[in-house]
């Protein structure tokens, strides 16, 4: 047993599967999808997957309600997989990519707990759908949709707009995002 294995055993650090690590890149806001496509094209056979989490939301324009699809985190593209040195330098050449998020030594990794919540919200692909809820006294009870069993993350509800404010941890910061909700009337 060499010194690396002894150190690993002493500190209880286990090797993670690098293909399951998540990273983020900062892009020009509004260019998330084109940059995602460029990343997928440039790193096609490297096993890196690019994701832009999106949310379906109702917006009112000219007195009419329209369903829109907006990025959950504007200006960010999430990457899953091992980004080695060659992939890093390929990423730096992609137009529209502003910055690869990293600390002083390595690429910044998104915590597994943060990705777990985002993945639960995106259960049907990249787009977060509408949750169904009803009001029970002062409480909101989610009956269906991506927010099912996640009532603790909801900070406020706007029934008129059909939106809820949800508190998410992303890149070590707590962010509040609006998600769509549909209320059903109780008997």
C-alpha positions, -999 to +999 in steps of 0.1 A: +000+000+000+016+033-011+012+066+007-018+078-014-039+048-004-029+053+033-039+090+031-072+081+014-079+055+041-070+079+069-091+108+057-119+086+044-118+103+010-133+080-017-129+085-054-160+099-070-172+089-104-160+119-124-186+113-151-213+123-125-197+156-115-216+188-125-200+221-134-214+254-147-203+279-173-215+315-175-228+326-209-244+357-224-279+359-211-304+349-238-278+327-255-281+297-233-295+274-260-271+283-288-241+280-265-254+246-253-256+234-289-221+246-296-208+228-265-225+196-275-211+198-310-175+207-298-174+181-270-197+155-288-176+124-282-161+133-248-191+122-227-199+157-214-236+165-213-248+201-215-281+211-198-301+244-196-328+239-170-359+257-181-393+265-165-427+269-181-444+301-168-474+322-176-468+358-185-493+385-193-488+407-224-513+431-239-540+418-216-536+381-226-519+353-208-492+334-227-472+304-218-435+311-220-404+289-215-376+307-196-343+295-183-343+286-146-309+302-141-304+329-168-269+330-181-258+295-170-253+262-188-247+231-166-222+205-177-222+169-165-191+148-169-154+148-167-138+180-181-102+173-188-075+198-200-083+194-237-121+198-231-114+229-210-094+246-238-121+236-263-147+252-240-127+284-239-130+288-277-168+286-278-184+319-288-209+332-263-193+315-234-182+342-210-165+323-183-159+288-170-166+289-133-136+277-112-119+284-080-081+290-077-072+254-085-099+236-104-133+238-120-160+247-096-182+217-088-219+220-081-228+202-049-247+169-054-274+181-031-281+211-053-281+190-085-305+165-068-331+191-062-327+206-097-329+171-112-361+163-093-377+195-106-366+186-142-382+151-140-396+153-176-366+165-195-351+200-193-384+219-188-399+222-153-436+218-157-466+232-138-474+218-103-510+213-092-520+225-057-549+234-035-553+257-005-560+240+028-565+268+054-532+287+054-512+259+038-506+251+002-507+214-006-491+202-038-509+173-053-490+168-086-460+181-105-424+188-099-429+205-065-446+174-051-432+167-015-411+199-018-434+223+001-406+234+024-388+251-005-418+274-013-414+309+002-445+326-013-475+320-035-491+344-060-524+327-071-534+355-094-502+351-115-501+313-110-466+314-096-447+303-065-414+316-053-391+287-046-358+289-027-330+269-043-293+266-035-272+270-067-234+274-068-233+279-031-258+308-031-294+307-022-316+319-051-353+325-054-369+315-087-405+317-099-422+285-110-456+279-124-485+265-103-521+257-110-547+258-082-577+235-081-608+244-061-616+223-031-652+211-024 
